[in-house]
Amino acid sequence: MPIDDTAYAYAVGRIRALEARLLDQNRFDRMIDASSAEEVLKMLTESEYASSFGELSNIHDFETILSSELRHIFDLLETITPWPELIAIMALRYDVHNLKVLFKARYLDIKSNLLIPVGTCPTGKMVQAVAEDDFRDLPDRLRIAAEKVNEDFLVNHDPQVIDLILDQALFEELISRAEKANVPFLKGLFIRQIDLINLKTLVRVKNMGFGREFFKKAFLPNGNLSFDQLGGSIDEPLESLIVQLGMTEYATLVDEGIRDWLDRGTASRFEKLADDYITAYLKKGKWMPFGPEPLIGYLWAKEVELKNIRLILVGKINKLPAEAIRERIRDAYI
């Protein structure tokens, strides 16, 4: 740990005040039951988001507001934490997201407005880096991964390598930084995210009819679930995975999520349960009086809150039934 946990006293105090302004489940329920996207927007202007959504002239431009809010949260946490490296670690996911978007735009000729202005590398620099094949400003693992994407794609022309190479580099970097910082709670978060990604990858590999070797290529190391544990399920019915993991901490998630996936052919329920699982894990550190745990939890809480707002607005714009929206909404942190 780079500093003593008591140095977080001020930051944790600020987080307690900020948590009181998070949207709760009742607020989300009222938004889901609203008659239109415009009514949802009105509710948001009566909340913590009054100033940002109050300026929205076109409901379809809400993504700009959500990106701005996310940037604001990262900036705020960086100013109150005694260890700014913590926020940089959490922002690395967005560097990788932006790299994926830019590589796919370059190699697949897909124009995209999906860049998120949050990572450790400004989006303008990231655009320039991919255009000029100059990744020197990225952390070493991400730089090497970006260079590998270029080399691999020129040979194989397989867009899947973009996600595979960058995801592996990202989580190796995240685990390494959490270990160096000696923050077990942070490492525990990344380990669980790795496990959940590997579970989702396993189901998708099976559904696509690919075999063990492809899963091995996509598998993320450093999780609690080993390749041998999961890889053996490739040639077995998915129900066998439910039995195999029945005594692990993922038992309920796998049982509900994979059964729903098998029934409906969509991962939406599994992804919701995966996010809820991470929320439950982070709540364990919510009431710690000192240390980085409340900051990590609050950042996740805001990310989930913004995701829920997006899900509700998209649902209302597309006139989905309230229940169809409700079953996708993630559990609130408070």
Secondary structure, DSSP 8 states (H G I E B T S, - for coil): --S-GGGGHHHHHHHHHHHTTS--HHHHHHHHTSSSHHHHHHHHTTSTTHHHHTT-SSGGGHHHHHHHHHHHHHHHHHHH-S-THHHHHHHHHHHHHHHHHHHHHHHH--------TTSSS-HHHHHHHHHHT--TTS-HHHHHHHHHHHHHHHHH--THHHHHHHHHHHHHHHHHHHHHHT-HHHHHHHHHHHHHHHHHHHHHHHHHT--HHHHHHH--SSSSS-HHHHHTTTTS-HHHHHHHTTTSTTHHHHHHHHHHHHHHS-SHHHHHHHHHHHHHHHHTTTT-SSSSHHHHHHHHHHHHHHHHHHHHHHHHHTT--HHHHHTT------
